[in-house]
Amino acid sequence: MTEQENPTSIVPAAAPGEEKRPSPLLAGAVPVLSVWLRDLIISLAISCFIIIFLYQPVKVEGTSMMPALDDQERIFVNKFAYRLEAIERGDVVVFRYPRDPSKSFIKRVIGVAGDRVRIEAGQVFVNDQLMEENYVAAAFADQRSFPEMVVPAHSYFVLGDHRTMSNDSRDFGPVNASYIYGKAVFGYWPVEKMGRVR
């Protein structure tokens, strides 16, 4: 009685001079995978460059910039803007809190170096001119006064738009330029508030 051969174990011998060729499916997948991997690495490198040097996504915490920026709103901060342009009145800036640099604050620039700033019953005067502050909602205005001061060199006087809920230059004084690291430029979440930060 002879043993039966198992058909699954039989491997046909290659014809003389015939080389074993890889599966067409596998041969086609390798170039596609390498291209995909290359594109992924390039995309990650570009994203890292943008986040580190140009734009950084941040989450607003607190209500001091309402109604322009709500608590938990997501925005992009341009970290390169002030290498090319000067900080101006009206800019919404992100900076390290002077009393605790491990924390970041976001406020609006009211006065630049050399400006004379004072507040009388909630009304802001810069160089004796009453500022038109359309970004301050009537419900968020206050009657607080602040004596006139001259903004020192390389510094900025900043205020929150929600004047009754803001810890700002009225409390900790002008912010040195070295503490300012970005300009709030674009809100992206929630969707209904998507757009340029004003």
C-alpha positions as CSV (number, residue, x, y, z in Angstrom):
1,M,0.0,0.0,0.0
2,T,1.6,3.2,-1.1
3,E,1.3,6.6,0.7
4,Q,-0.9,9.2,-1.0
5,E,0.9,12.4,-1.9
6,N,-0.5,15.6,-0.5
7,P,-1.2,17.9,-3.4
8,T,-0.7,21.0,-1.3
9,S,2.9,20.1,-0.7
10,I,3.9,19.8,-4.3
11,V,5.8,22.7,-5.7
12,P,6.5,22.7,-9.4
13,A,10.1,23.1,-10.4
14,A,11.0,26.2,-12.3
15,A,11.9,25.7,-15.9
16,P,15.5,26.0,-16.8
17,G,16.5,29.7,-17.0
18,E,13.3,30.9,-15.5
19,E,13.7,33.2,-12.4
20,K,11.2,33.4,-9.6
21,R,9.2,36.7,-10.0
22,P,7.5,38.6,-7.1
23,S,3.8,38.8,-7.0
24,P,2.5,41.7,-9.2
25,L,0.3,42.8,-6.3
26,L,3.3,43.1,-4.0
27,A,5.5,44.7,-6.6
28,G,2.9,47.4,-7.1
29,A,2.3,48.0,-3.4
30,V,6.0,48.8,-2.5
31,P,6.3,52.0,-4.6
32,V,2.9,53.2,-3.5
33,L,3.8,52.7,0.2
34,S,7.1,54.4,-0.2
35,V,5.5,57.4,-1.8
36,W,2.8,57.6,0.9
37,L,5.5,57.4,3.6
38,R,7.5,60.1,2.0
39,D,4.5,62.4,1.7
40,L,3.6,61.7,5.3
41,I,7.1,62.6,6.5
42,I,7.1,65.8,4.4
43,S,3.7,66.8,5.7
44,L,4.7,66.2,9.3
45,A,7.9,68.3,8.8
46,I,5.9,71.2,7.3
47,S,3.3,71.0,10.1
48,C,6.1,71.1,12.7
49,F,7.7,74.1,11.0
50,I,4.4,76.0,10.8
51,I,3.5,75.2,14.5
52,I,7.0,76.0,15.8
53,F,7.8,79.1,13.8
54,L,4.7,80.5,12.2
55,Y,1.2,79.6,13.5
56,Q,0.2,77.9,16.8
57,P,-3.3,76.7,17.7
58,V,-4.3,77.8,21.1
59,K,-7.4,77.6,23.3
60,V,-8.7,80.7,24.9
61,E,-9.4,80.2,28.6
62,G,-11.5,82.8,30.4
63,T,-13.9,85.5,29.5
64,S,-11.6,88.6,29.6
65,M,-11.7,89.1,25.8
66,M,-15.5,88.7,25.2
67,P,-17.3,89.2,23.0
68,A,-14.4,89.1,20.5
69,L,-13.1,85.8,21.9
70,D,-15.2,83.4,24.0
71,D,-14.0,81.0,26.7
72,Q,-12.7,77.7,25.2
73,E,-12.6,79.2,21.7
74,R,-9.8,77.9,19.4
75,I,-7.7,80.4,17.5
76,F,-4.4,80.5,15.5
77,V,-1.7,82.7,16.8
78,N,0.9,84.1,14.3
79,K,4.3,83.8,16.1
80,F,6.2,85.3,13.2
81,A,4.1,88.5,12.6
82,Y,6.1,90.8,14.8
83,R,9.4,89.9,13.2
84,L,8.1,91.7,10.1
85,E,5.8,94.4,11.5
86,A,5.4,96.5,14.5
87,I,2.9,95.9,17.3
88,E,0.0,98.4,16.8
89,R,-2.8,99.7,18.9
90,G,-5.8,97.4,18.5
91,D,-3.8,94.2,18.0
92,V,-4.9,91.2,20.0
93,V,-1.6,89.8,21.4
94,V,-0.6,86.7,23.3
95,F,2.1,87.2,25.9
96,R,3.7,85.6,29.0
97,Y,2.1,86.9,32.2
98,P,4.6,89.3,33.8
99,R,3.9,88.0,37.3
100,D,4.2,84.3,36.3
101,P,5.8,83.7,32.9
102,S,4.6,80.1,32.9
103,K,1.1,81.4,32.1
104,S,0.0,83.0,28.9
105,F,-2.5,85.9,28.6
106,I,-4.4,87.3,25.6
107,K,-5.3,91.0,25.5
108,R,-5.7,94.0,23.2
109,V,-3.0,96.6,22.8
110,I,-4.2,100.1,23.8
111,G,-1.0,102.1,24.1
112,V,2.5,101.7,22.6
113,A,5.8,103.0,23.9
114,G,5.6,106.8,24.6
115,D,1.8,107.0,24.6
116,R,0.1,108.7,27.5
117,V,-2.7,106.5,28.7
118,R,-5.4,107.3,31.3
119,I,-8.9,106.0,32.1
120,E,-11.6,108.2,33.4
121,A,-14.8,106.4,34.6
122,G,-14.2,103.6,32.1
123,Q,-13.4,105.9,29.2
124,V,-9.9,105.4,27.7
125,F,-7.8,108.3,26.6
126,V,-4.6,107.9,24.6
127,N,-2.5,111.1,24.2
128,D,-5.6,113.1,25.3
129,Q,-7.8,111.5,22.6
130,L,-10.8,109.5,23.6
131,M,-10.6,106.1,22.0
132,E,-13.5,104.7,20.1
133,E,-13.7,101.1,21.4
134,N,-16.4,99.4,19.3
135,Y,-15.0,96.0,20.5
136,V,-16.1,96.7,24.1
137,A,-19.8,95.7,24.5
138,A,-21.9,98.0,26.7
139,A,-22.6,95.1,29.1
140,F,-18.9,94.6,29.6
141,A,-17.8,98.2,30.2
142,D,-17.0,99.4,33.7
143,Q,-16.5,102.7,35.5
144,R,-13.0,102.1,36.7
145,S,-10.5,104.9,36.5
146,F,-6.7,104.7,36.0
147,P,-4.2,107.6,36.5
148,E,-2.3,108.8,33.5
149,M,0.9,107.0,32.8
150,V,3.5,107.1,30.0
151,V,4.1,103.7,28.4
152,P,7.8,102.9,28.9
153,A,10.1,102.1,26.0
154,H,9.7,98.6,24.5
155,S,6.4,98.1,26.4
156,Y,2.7,98.0,25.7
157,F,-0.4,98.9,27.7
158,V,-3.0,96.1,27.2
159,L,-6.6,95.7,28.3
160,G,-9.2,93.0,28.0
161,D,-12.4,93.7,26.0
162,H,-14.5,92.5,29.0
163,R,-13.4,95.3,31.2
164,T,-15.2,94.1,34.3
165,M,-13.6,90.6,34.2
166,S,-10.1,91.4,33.0
167,N,-6.7,91.3,34.8
168,D,-4.6,93.6,32.6
169,S,-2.3,96.6,32.6
170,R,-4.4,98.3,35.1
171,D,-3.3,95.6,37.5
172,F,0.2,94.4,36.4
173,G,1.3,97.4,34.4
174,P,2.7,97.6,30.8
175,V,3.9,94.5,29.2
176,N,7.5,94.4,27.9
177,A,7.9,93.5,24.3
178,S,10.0,90.5,25.2
179,Y,7.0,88.9,26.8
180,I,4.8,89.1,23.7
181,Y,5.2,86.1,21.4
182,G,2.3,86.2,19.0
183,K,-0.7,87.9,17.4
184,A,-4.1,86.4,17.4
185,V,-5.2,86.2,13.8
186,F,-7.9,83.6,13.1
187,G,-10.6,81.8,15.0
188,Y,-11.4,78.3,13.8
189,W,-13.6,76.8,16.5
190,P,-16.5,76.9,17.1
191,V,-17.5,77.0,13.4
192,E,-20.0,79.8,13.8
193,K,-17.1,82.1,15.0
194,M,-14.7,81.1,12.3
195,G,-12.9,84.1,10.9
196,R,-10.3,86.8,11.4
197,V,-9.8,88.0,15.0
198,R,-10.7,91.7,15.2
